[in-house]
């Protein structure tokens, strides 16, 4: 299938006015619907008259593979409505996204590790919020790399754009290690990096239900809308944008699950919105069985397979709460980000008049948590008719082990606490920790370098306080 045209939506966030302009452009191109992509972009789902594209000065239509331009993903959509890092507010997302003005050649993710709606590691360059205000872990997986690796320093919020741009600039060097990336980027630009003092911790949360009218605080609501065919009616969207403007709602957020969320609906307008949805016949209570799927765009075969599997789940009264499913194929170049992956195999060469059936592999993430980035092969080369039973089997396995992994980890930690203490040194001026396990690569100090071995001229990597300002702390692990 020919690559469809897309529109970049920075971080999946746009104003009602911008969405309305896009809808009017789609209408002028002969379309009555638009679709959403897994990278929070907008897709034109049908062929268009390309000669008309020049009529729209403010809208750039791209084909990522052809043009080499990627959309930036962010978890702005989850702010206020899902668990979040305290300092990472909606406004902070917008300020950070505003930095990225160049045409991205790499896939960039900007996410909060405490939410589950937006995947953390599906980009080439993944910024993940740390507990330190305005500092981010950076996980890199450049084209051709088989693993996602942690950058050995925390990144300052206002350095994110120039660091990503510097990484784009070193691609021609074909770096093979994260240490090489760090060295080349450090040589190219000045940054306000901070020492990594502990590994990234990503708590496990069940996948959230993201549809319908839901309360925020005492006087506002958020609305999630999902259409199973991923064809959002342009006339409906235009009318909704006008209603957003009437309610002084400034932003609309696209999710990676081919849906969108409107936040900040006033309490006094709730009934008005419900009547509006009823007027257009919009269903806002789909089953979780339907909503926790990630499918390739405009892939009718994948959509039919999903319908077949969901129907089987429904007939057998199976719960999949907290799980997510993805359908992919052998030729896909996207990174998996669902709990369970159904992978279609390449068909062998046909021999004579024999009809060859499609076969599939089933994989599941370690602990059914895609943030582990580790997938386990469950079965290989099975027929379509075998999939429902096998998926139900995996669903049962998920519920049987739910919570046990966390309990096992807590037990291990409790055992360690009886015997293990770790010494670190903390800056008394700003709180930065020097942990000899990680060293301080921002000052070329290798891991496993004792604090006592540091030169007397050593300074805090953040506030430049002298070595004498550091005090020994004992952490119980």
N, C-alpha and C positions, 0 to 999 in steps of 0.2 A: 504494500500500500504506500502511495506517495506521502511524504511527510506533509502534514497539514500546516497552515500558517498559524502562528501564535502571536500573542501580545505579551510583552514583559510586564509583569505587575510586581514592582519592587517590594519584596518581603510579603507578597500576597495581600498588600494593603492598598486600597484605593478609595477615593471619595465618591459619594453618590453622583456628583457631577461628572467625574471621569468615567464611571461605569455607564452612565446614560449616553455620553458621547460615543463610547465604544458600541453600545447597542444601536445607536443611530447609524454609525458607520456600517455595522453588520447588515442592517436593513438596506442601506444604500447598495451593498454588495449582493443583495438578493437573498439574504439569510433570514430565517424566522426564529433561529435559536443559536446560542453559543454554548460551548462546553468548557469545563475546567480541567486543568492538568495536574499531575501529581506534584509538580513543582510550583503550585499556586499561581500558575499563569492561566491565560485565557486562550482557548483554542477555537478556531473557525472550523466546524465539523464537516463542512462540505466544500467542494470545489467552487472557486469564485472566478470572476473575470479580473485577472491580474492587471489589466490595463487601467482599472478604476482605482488601484491602490494609491496612485499619485494624487488623488483628490483629497487625501487626508494628511495635512501637514503635521498635525500634532500627534499622530498615531503611527508608530513604527511596527510594521508587520514583518515578522522574522520566521525563518525556518532554522532552528538551532543547529542541526547537522550541516546544513548548507552554509549558514552565515557564521557559525562558530560563536554564537552569542547565547549565553545562558541566563536564566532567571535566578534571582536570589530568593531563598526560602527563609522564613522566620516564624517563630512561635508567638508573634504579636497576637495572633488570633486567640491564644490561650490566656493572655493576660487578663486578670480580674475574674475569670470564670473557672480556672483550674488551679491546682496547687502551683505556687511560683516562688522563685527566689526573691527575697524581700526588696532588694534594691532595683530589680528589673521591672519597671513600670511600663505602661503603654507609651508614655511620653519618651522614655529612655530608648525604647525600640525605634521610635520615629526619628529621634535625633541621630541615632547610629545609622539607620538606613539611609538617611539623607547624605551621609558621607559618600556613598557608593554611586558616583556619577558616571564612571567610565563603563564601557560595554564589557561585561564580564566574559572572559573566555573559559573560566572554570565554574563549576557548580559550587555555590557558597551557601552554607546553612548557618543561621544565627539563632540559637535555641536555648531554652531554659531546661535544665535536666530534671526539673521537678514536675514537668507536664508530660503527657503521653500522646497528645494529639498530633504533634509534628515530630517526625523522626529526627534523631540527632546526627546520624552518621551517613546520610545518603549523599553528601556532597564530596567534592574533592578537597574543599577547605571548610572545616566545620568548627565554628566558634561556639563554645558551650560555657554558659555563665558559671563562674566560681562563686564562692561565698564572700570573696573580697570585692567590695564595691568597685564597679567599673573595670574588673579584670576577668579575663576569659581563658579557659583552656582552649587550645587549638589542636585539632586532630586532622591530619593530612593524609589523603590518599590520592596521589597524583595519577594521571592516566598511565596505565601499564603496571601500577603497583597492585599487589595481591592483598595487602593488608593496610589497615588504617593505623597510623602511628601518631603518638602524642608528641607535639612540639615541646622542647624542653624548657619552656618559659611561659608564664602567663602574659596575655596580650592586653594592653591598655585599650579601653573603648575607642579612644580617638586615634588609635594607630591601626585599626582593623582594615580600613580601606587600603592604606599604603602598604601594609604587609601583604594583603592579597595581591595587590598590583605587582609588588616585588616578586612574589612567588610566580606569577604569570611570566615575569621577565626572565626568570632563571630556567624556564622549561626547556629552552634550547640547550642547556647544559646537561639535560637528562639526569638529574640527581637521583640516586638510587637509595639513599638513606636519609633519615630525618635529620641526622647531624649535619650532613652536607647542606640540606635545605637551610638549617639554622645559620650555618656559617656564611652561605651566599647571601641570605637575606640581611644578616647583620652587617656584612660588608657593603651592602647596597644602600641601606637607610639607617637613620638614627631612630631609636624607639625607646619607649618607657616601660620596658618589660619588667616583670616581677618574678621572683624565684618561685618555682613550684614547691610548695611545702608539704603537700599530701596529694595522693592520687584522687582523680575524679570519682565521686560516688554518685551513682545513678540509682535512686530508689525505684523499686518496682511498684507500679500502679496498674490496676486493670484498665483496659482500654475504655475510655469514657463514652457515654451516650451523648451525642452532640446535636440532637435535633429538638425542635419544638421551642416553646416559650418557657424560659427559666429565669428565676429571680436573681438579681445582683443586689445585695444589701437589702435595704428596706423600700426603695422607691424607684428601682429601675429593673429592666429585664434584658435578657439577650435571647435572640431568636436564631436557631439553626435550621437551615433548609437543605434538603437532600432530594434529588430526583433520580430514580434508579437508572434511567437511560442516559443520564448526564447530558441532556439537551434542555437547557434553560430557556424558556420562552422569552423572546426579546420584549414583547409587549408587556408581559408581567414585570420584567426587570425594570423597564422604564417607569412604569407606574410606582414600583417600589422605591425607586430612587427619588421620585417626587415626594413620596410619603416620608422618606428619611429627611429630606430637606425641610419639610414642614415641621418635623420633630427635632430639628437642629442636631441630627445625628451626622457626625463628620466623617466616619470611616466605615467601610465594609471590608470584611476579611474573608479571603478564600482559604479553604483547608486543603491539605494534600489528598483528601478522600473524596474529591470531586463534589464538594458541597461548599456552602458559605455561611458566615455568621454575621449578624447585625447586633452590635452591642450598644447599650445605652437607651433603650426604648423606655420613655417615661411611664411611670405607673398609671398616670391619668390617660395615656394613649393606648394602653393594653387592649381595651375593647375595640378601639378603632383598628388596630392591627389584626385582631382576630376576625373582624368583619371583612377586612380587606382580603385576608387569606381565603375566607369562605367564598367571597365573590369570585375569586379566580379558581376555586375548587382545589386548593393546595392541601395535600395530605402532610401533616407534620408529626405523624406518629408511626413511622416505619418500624418494623421489627429490627432488633439488633442483629438478627440473623442476616439481614440484607445489608446493613450499614457498615459492617466491619470488614469490607472487602476492598482490595486494591486490584484494579484491572487495567490492562493496556488501553489506551485511548482508541476509540473507533474500531474496536476489535469485536465484531459480532459473534465470532466463535467463542471467545472468552466469556462474553455476556451470556450466551446460551448455556455454557458450562456452569456458570455461577447460578443461573436460574434452576438448572437441573439439580445442583447440589443443595441449594437453599430449600427447594421443594421437598427433597428427601429429609433434610433436617426437620422441617416443619411437620411433615407427616409422622416422623418418629418422635416428635416433641422433645427435640434435643436443645439444650442450652449451650450457647457459645459465649456467654457474657465474659468479657475480659480478653477474649481471643481475637486475633485478626488473621485474615486469610489473603493470600496473594496468588494470582494466576500469572504465570510467566512462560517463556519458551526458551529453548536452547540458544536462540540467537539474540536474546535480550542483553543489553549492556547496562541496565539499571541495577542498582544495589537493592537487595531485598530488605524490606523493613516491616514485615509482618511476622506474626508468631508461627504461622504455618504457610508453606509455599507449595503450590501445585505447579510443577514444571513439566511442560509438554516436551517430549523428545522429538528429535529429528527422525523423520521416516526413512527407512532404508530404501534403496533403489527397488522399484517394482520389477517383478519377474513374471513375464507372461501376463495373463489376465487375472492373476491373484489380487484380491482387494486387501490392502494393508490397513489395519486399524491403527488409530492413534494410541500411543502409550504415554504414561505419565510417571514421574517420580514424585514422591512426597518427602519434604524436608520439614523439620521443625527447629525453632531456635532453642538454644540451651535454656532450660528453665522456662521455655515458651516466652522468653523476653528478648525481642529483637535487638535491644541495646547491648546484648552480649556480643553481637556480631559473629556468633558461632552457630552454624547450622549443622544439624545431625540428619543423616539420610535415614528415613524410616523404611521406605520400600522403593523399589525401582521397577520400571517397565511393567506397570499394571494397566489394565484396561479401564475405560471410563466407568463401566458398571461396578467396578470394585471400589471406586473412590469414596462413595458415600459411607460405606461400612468402615473403611480405613480412617476416614476423617472423624467419624464418631468415636472410633477407638482412640484416636489422638486426643479428642476432646475429653474423653473419660480420664485418660492419663493426666491431662492438665489439671483437672479438678482433684484427682487423687493426690498429686504432689503439691497442689497450691498451698503455700505457706510452709511446707516442710523444708524447702531449700533455705528459706530465711531462718527457720528455727535451727537448722543444722549449722548455718554460719554463725548465729548468735551463740550456739553452744561452743563452737571452736573459739570464738572471741572470748567467751567467759573462761575457757581453759587457759588461753594465753594470758589473760589478765592476772591469773594466779602466779604466773612465773615470769612475765615479760614486762620490762620497763624500758622506755626509750628516751634517751637524752636528746634534747634539742636546745638551740639557743635562740632567744627572742629579743628583737630590738625593743628597748624600753621606750623609744620615741614614737614608733609607728606600728609596732606589733608584728612586723615581718619575722617569719621564722626561718632560721638556717637549720636544715636537717641534713646531716652528713650523708644520709642515704641517697639524696638527690644532688648534693653539692650546690653549686651556683653557676650554672653554665653561662649566665649573663655576664659573669666576670671570669670565664674560662677556668672555673674550679670544678674538677671532675667529681663524679659521684664517689661516695665512700671516702671523702677527704675530711679528717677530724677537724673540729673547729680550732683546736689548739695549734694545728699545723698551718693555719692561715697566717699570712703576713700581717704584721702590726698595722700596715696601711689599709687593711681590708675595711670596706665601708658597706653599710646597708645598701642593698640594690635598689631600694625604693626611695628612702629619704636621705641617703648618704651620711647617716650617723656613723661615728667611728666604731671600730671593733669593741672598744671598751663599753659601748652602750648596750651590748648584748648580755643577757642574763641567762643562766642555765635553767631549763625547765625539765621536769620529768613527766613524760606522758605515759599513762598506763594503757597498754594495748591488749 
